[in-house]
Amino acid sequence: MTGPLANEMEQRLRAALAPTLLEIINDTAQHLGHAGDDGSGESHFTIVIEAEVFAGVSRVERQRMVNRALGDIPGNRVHAVAVRASAPGETQR
């Protein structure tokens, strides 16, 4: 079951980056009782994303592109977001 924040992240990423692959993994259960666990069940995520717009772009700039697409979500509404971004044909790291 996907929560409202995960759904909103998916909508924003699809609209901004047109990914060919997108997985939003809720890691919150692994962080229960840790810093940033607000009890919402949606405080920690991993995003696996593949998009043409990442071709020829550095890892750091890819992270920035994802963060811009997510707007106020990282750091404000979600404690932590890990990003694994690639262009089509690249190996995910």
Backbone as JSON, one array per atom type, in Angstrom:
{
  "sequence": "MTGPLANEMEQRLRAALAPTLLEIINDTAQHLGHAGDDGSGESHFTIVIEAEVFAGVSRVERQRMVNRALGDIPGNRVHAVAVRASAPGETQR",
  "N": [[0.84, -1.19, 0.0], [0.57, 2.18, -0.85], [1.36, 5.34, 0.46], [0.06, 8.76, 0.89], [2.18, 10.69, 0.58], [4.15, 9.28, -0.85], [2.7, 8.82, -3.19], [2.35, 11.46, -4.06], [5.04, 12.16, -4.5], [5.62, 10.43, -6.62], [3.88, 11.44, -8.64], [4.93, 14.05, -8.98], [7.57, 13.5, -9.84], [7.12, 12.02, -12.2], [5.84, 13.98, -13.77], [7.81, 15.99, -13.98], [10.22, 14.75, -14.86], [9.75, 12.64, -16.6], [10.2, 9.72, -16.3], [11.55, 6.54, -17.38], [11.68, 4.4, -15.81], [10.58, 4.0, -12.54], [10.76, 3.69, -9.14], [9.5, 3.96, -5.96], [10.48, 3.52, -2.86], [9.45, 2.76, 0.31], [11.21, 3.21, 3.11], [10.75, 3.55, 5.77], [10.07, 1.77, 7.88], [12.48, 0.62, 8.55], [13.63, 2.53, 10.06], [12.3, 3.04, 12.4], [11.78, 4.67, 15.41], [14.15, 6.04, 15.21], [16.04, 9.07, 14.52], [14.1, 11.52, 12.93], [11.92, 9.89, 12.44], [8.7, 10.36, 12.33], [6.39, 9.09, 12.97], [4.49, 8.96, 11.01], [4.67, 7.02, 9.12], [5.75, 7.53, 6.71], [8.5, 8.61, 6.36], [11.08, 8.08, 5.48], [12.64, 7.37, 2.42], [13.63, 5.57, -0.56], [14.46, 6.36, -3.81], [14.39, 5.01, -6.95], [15.26, 5.78, -10.08], [15.04, 6.12, -13.57], [15.79, 8.02, -16.36], [15.67, 9.76, -19.47], [16.53, 12.42, -19.33], [18.69, 12.39, -17.65], [20.93, 11.65, -19.04], [24.31, 12.12, -19.67], [24.61, 13.74, -17.47], [25.92, 14.68, -14.3], [26.19, 12.72, -11.26], [25.63, 14.24, -8.97], [24.22, 16.43, -10.04], [22.02, 15.06, -11.01], [20.8, 14.27, -8.61], [20.12, 16.8, -7.66], [18.25, 17.54, -9.63], [16.19, 15.7, -9.13], [15.54, 16.46, -6.5], [14.66, 19.11, -6.97], [12.38, 18.56, -8.49], [10.86, 17.3, -6.54], [10.33, 19.36, -4.81], [9.14, 20.85, -1.9], [9.19, 18.55, -0.4], [11.52, 16.79, 0.36], [13.4, 16.93, 3.33], [11.61, 18.64, 4.55], [8.88, 17.67, 4.58], [9.45, 15.04, 4.49], [11.84, 13.08, 6.08], [14.2, 11.81, 5.05], [15.56, 11.13, 1.84], [16.84, 8.89, -0.34], [18.54, 8.71, -3.41], [18.76, 6.93, -6.4], [19.76, 7.43, -9.4], [19.65, 7.11, -12.95], [20.49, 7.09, -16.45], [18.76, 5.74, -19.3], [20.01, 2.55, -20.19], [22.29, 2.7, -18.63], [23.98, 1.24, -15.81], [22.37, 0.68, -12.74], [23.37, 2.08, -9.66]],
  "CA": [[0.0, 0.0, 0.0], [1.34, 3.4, -0.98], [0.76, 6.45, 1.18], [-0.14, 10.0, 0.14], [3.44, 11.33, 0.22], [4.75, 8.49, -1.92], [1.91, 9.11, -4.39], [2.68, 12.82, -4.5], [6.39, 12.12, -5.06], [5.53, 9.79, -7.93], [3.26, 12.38, -9.57], [5.87, 15.14, -9.26], [8.69, 12.99, -10.62], [6.65, 11.69, -13.55], [5.56, 15.23, -14.48], [9.01, 16.79, -14.21], [11.37, 14.05, -15.43], [9.29, 11.61, -17.54], [11.06, 8.53, -16.15], [11.24, 5.27, -18.04], [11.57, 3.48, -14.68], [10.45, 4.74, -11.28], [10.37, 2.94, -7.95], [9.57, 4.73, -4.72], [10.52, 2.49, -1.83], [9.27, 3.31, 1.65], [12.17, 2.61, 4.03], [10.45, 4.05, 7.1], [10.06, 0.69, 8.88], [13.86, 0.37, 8.95], [14.09, 3.66, 10.86], [11.39, 3.25, 13.51], [12.42, 5.11, 16.65], [15.37, 6.8, 14.92], [15.84, 10.49, 14.2], [13.29, 11.77, 11.76], [10.72, 9.06, 12.4], [7.63, 11.18, 12.91], [5.22, 8.26, 13.22], [3.56, 9.04, 9.88], [4.84, 5.86, 8.24], [6.33, 8.02, 5.47], [9.57, 9.55, 6.71], [12.33, 7.7, 4.82], [12.37, 6.75, 1.12], [14.63, 5.42, -1.6], [13.89, 6.54, -5.15], [15.16, 4.46, -8.06], [14.68, 6.46, -11.23], [15.78, 6.13, -14.83], [15.16, 8.99, -17.25], [16.51, 10.3, -20.55], [17.09, 13.72, -18.95], [19.91, 12.18, -16.87], [22.04, 11.31, -19.93], [25.39, 13.1, -19.68], [24.5, 14.6, -16.28], [26.64, 14.12, -13.15], [25.39, 12.14, -10.17], [25.19, 15.33, -8.1], [23.18, 17.18, -10.73], [20.82, 14.21, -11.04], [20.19, 14.41, -7.28], [19.51, 18.14, -7.64], [17.07, 17.52, -10.49], [15.15, 14.98, -8.4], [15.12, 17.31, -5.38], [13.86, 20.22, -7.5], [11.07, 18.01, -8.87], [10.12, 16.99, -5.31], [9.95, 20.61, -4.16], [9.24, 20.99, -0.44], [9.06, 17.26, 0.28], [12.73, 16.37, 1.09], [13.87, 17.8, 4.4], [10.5, 19.33, 5.21], [7.76, 16.76, 4.81], [10.06, 13.71, 4.59], [13.14, 13.23, 6.74], [15.33, 11.38, 4.24], [15.3, 10.55, 0.53], [18.03, 8.42, -1.05], [18.23, 8.69, -4.83], [19.6, 6.17, -7.33], [19.3, 7.93, -10.69], [20.44, 6.71, -14.09], [19.93, 7.26, -17.78], [18.51, 4.42, -19.91], [21.21, 1.84, -20.64], [23.31, 2.71, -17.59], [23.78, 0.32, -14.71], [21.99, 1.32, -11.48], [24.36, 1.95, -8.58]],
  "C": [[0.89, 1.25, 0.0], [0.6, 4.53, -0.28], [0.69, 7.72, 0.34], [1.16, 10.7, -0.26], [4.13, 10.59, -0.91], [4.02, 8.74, -3.24], [2.23, 10.49, -4.93], [4.08, 12.87, -5.11], [6.36, 11.51, -6.46], [4.95, 10.75, -8.97], [4.22, 13.49, -9.96], [7.02, 14.67, -10.14], [8.28, 12.64, -12.04], [6.41, 12.96, -14.36], [6.84, 15.97, -14.87], [10.08, 16.08, -15.03], [11.02, 12.95, -16.43], [10.14, 10.34, -17.45], [10.57, 7.34, -16.95], [11.13, 4.16, -17.0], [11.49, 4.34, -13.42], [9.96, 3.8, -10.19], [10.53, 3.86, -6.75], [9.4, 3.72, -3.6], [10.43, 3.15, -0.46], [10.17, 2.54, 2.61], [11.88, 2.94, 5.5], [10.53, 2.96, 8.17], [11.47, 0.38, 9.38], [14.39, 1.45, 9.9], [13.17, 3.97, 12.04], [12.17, 3.6, 14.78], [13.69, 5.9, 16.45], [15.02, 8.26, 14.65], [15.03, 10.62, 12.91], [12.06, 10.91, 11.62], [9.61, 9.8, 13.11], [6.36, 10.4, 13.19], [4.21, 8.24, 12.09], [3.58, 7.79, 9.01], [5.43, 6.24, 6.89], [7.41, 9.06, 5.78], [10.88, 9.29, 6.01], [12.02, 6.95, 3.53], [13.66, 6.55, 0.33], [13.9, 5.55, -2.93], [14.87, 5.96, -6.16], [14.49, 5.01, -9.31], [15.63, 6.4, -12.42], [15.05, 7.08, -15.76], [16.16, 9.48, -18.29], [17.19, 11.59, -20.14], [18.38, 13.58, -18.14], [21.13, 11.86, -17.74], [23.06, 12.45, -19.94], [25.41, 14.04, -18.49], [25.2, 13.91, -15.11], [25.67, 13.58, -12.1], [24.82, 13.24, -9.27], [24.08, 16.13, -8.75], [21.9, 16.37, -10.86], [20.06, 14.31, -9.72], [19.47, 15.76, -7.19], [18.23, 18.18, -8.47], [15.9, 16.82, -9.79], [14.63, 15.85, -7.25], [14.29, 18.49, -5.85], [12.46, 19.74, -7.87], [10.22, 17.73, -7.64], [9.73, 18.22, -4.52], [10.19, 20.6, -2.67], [9.23, 19.66, 0.31], [10.35, 16.87, 1.02], [13.14, 17.41, 2.14], [12.79, 18.55, 5.13], [9.38, 18.37, 5.58], [8.21, 15.32, 4.94], [11.45, 13.91, 5.15], [14.3, 12.9, 5.81], [14.86, 10.75, 2.93], [16.65, 10.18, -0.08], [17.64, 8.28, -2.52], [19.26, 7.85, -5.58], [19.07, 6.5, -8.73], [20.23, 7.49, -11.81], [19.72, 7.1, -15.38], [19.68, 5.87, -18.35], [19.82, 3.83, -20.46], [22.35, 1.85, -19.64], [22.97, 1.67, -16.53], [23.42, 1.12, -13.46], [23.07, 1.07, -10.45], [23.7, 2.03, -7.24]]
}
